[in-house]
Amino acid sequence: MRVPIFLFALVLLKCLLQPVSAHSTAGRTVPATAPADSLRLTLAQAEQLFQERNLPLLAQKSAIEASRAAILQAKLFENPVLTVDQSVYNPENGKYFDVSRNGQTFLQLEQLVYLAGKRNKRVQVEQLETQLTEQDFFDLLRTLRFTLRTNMVELYYQQQGLKILRERTQTVQQLVTALEEQYQKGNIPLKEITRLKALLFQLGNQQLSLLNEIEETQSELRLLTRTPATTVLVPTLEENTLNAATPTQLTFSKLLETAQENRYDLKAAQTVVQLQEANLKLQKAMAVPDITISANYDRQSNFIRNYTGVGFSLPLPLFNRNQGNIRMAQHQIDQSQHLLAQQQLTVETEVMQAFKKAQEAQQFYNSFDPNFRSDFDRLLDGVTSNFMRRNLSLIEFLDYYETYTESMTQLLELSTNRLRALEEINFAVGTPVITY
């Protein structure tokens, strides 16, 4: 039975005027209003929270202070050693612990003196250890900042995708609600209303899947910024600023030069070579025996009464000349040099890979019409109206809807991947050369 056009016009009017329900017949949709405990953040605000609150960064800062304390300890001189020997019983006068001039007392004061510059060499080793700890901090900062910024961008586009799905779900829900009344009156067949409910169910599942992805991203951002688990983070990014960020002004040689100056993992590899060289010098110095200088006083038991004297002692390097540690330090220098060469190659490869990925992503992004999304939105509105007027079949209507949903998902994914590729350049060179 063919339905008169004026009935579908009434249905369409009802769809446009009907308030949106918070629940669908096939699944629940999320309310459009933001929670009261939501926190809106720009990228700069998120980075500030991250640097102030992130626990791994705070822990690494404590490690730096601990390394600086080790430098202080290495600068200290050894304490002098005082030895006192007092006789328990004096048989000549029958006194116990006789401290008078007739009793026996022995005093000795010893001081260990390091030779071959061991103390200064230990200080140099600890300074390089501290420098290495600081470089580990900045490399950790680089890694976590990359995670923070990419998650902020992903969350921004995920929330945009959720907004689109909600709008489409609400439109289909209104359509189903209005056409169900026509079905009850026998104006439309069951297969049409059933197929629309299946579309509604499909949109609901897509929302649920996207909500799970959003929650995972939110959880990572909460950990990075140490915000409460109940807080909903909402990135506030400027679309025009995001679109303006491009790698077109960059060159590989300039990026590689920047990476050589700012990659702290590369600097750490260089510091390890210096550390092993300093350790070799220390191990060679350890082969030189240290001297212990002493001052002695003996009241009764020496060849004269009230004996005073000075002395020194040192081990004879006959067997142990620290040969094993010296050879080990030499091999560790070779090892660190090989690792440095590998790290330099890794940095060069990562910079080239990030540069190419960013260029390809930008080129593909530029091939899309900037008005594609708005034009597609208008097209879908027209498709919905034409379906209500029976100018389109159900199959054509569903095909347009599925194409729209898939296209919008791909468009948002393309935008996310483009910005992630730009962030990979910043990550590869160790400093933000592309900002937005």
Sequence and secondary structure as in RCSB ss.txt:
>XXXX:A:sequence
MRVPIFLFALVLLKCLLQPVSAHSTAGRTVPATAPADSLRLTLAQAEQLFQERNLPLLAQKSAIEASRAAILQAK
LFENPVLTVDQSVYNPENGKYFDVSRNGQTFLQLEQLVYLAGKRNKRVQVEQLETQLTEQDFFDLLRTLRFTLRT
NMVELYYQQQGLKILRERTQTVQQLVTALEEQYQKGNIPLKEITRLKALLFQLGNQQLSLLNEIEETQSELRLLT
RTPATTVLVPTLEENTLNAATPTQLTFSKLLETAQENRYDLKAAQTVVQLQEANLKLQKAMAVPDITISANYDRQ
SNFIRNYTGVGFSLPLPLFNRNQGNIRMAQHQIDQSQHLLAQQQLTVETEVMQAFKKAQEAQQFYNSFDPNFRSD
FDRLLDGVTSNFMRRNLSLIEFLDYYETYTESMTQLLELSTNRLRALEEINFAVGTPVITY
>XXXX:A:secstr
    HHHHHHHHHHHHHS   SB SSSB   SS  TTEEEE HHHHHHHHHHH HHHHHHHHHHHHHHHHHHHHH
     EEEEEE SEETTTTEES  STTS EEEEEEEEE  TTHHHHHHHHHHHHHHHHHHHHHHHHHHHHHHHHH
HHHHHHHHHHHHHHHHHHHHHHHHHHHHHHHHHHTTSS HHHHHHHHHHHHHHHHHHHHHHHHHHHHHHHHHHHH
T  TT EEEE   HHHHHH  STT  HHHHHHHHHHH HHHHHHHHHHHHHHHHHHHHHHHTS  EEEEEEEESS
SSSSTTEEEEEEE    SS SSHHHHHHHHHHHHHHHHHHHHHHHHHHHHHHHHHHHHHHHHHHHHTS TTHHHH
HHHHHHHHHHHHHTTSS HHHHHHHHHHHHHHHHHHHHHHHHHHHHHHHHHHHHTS SS  
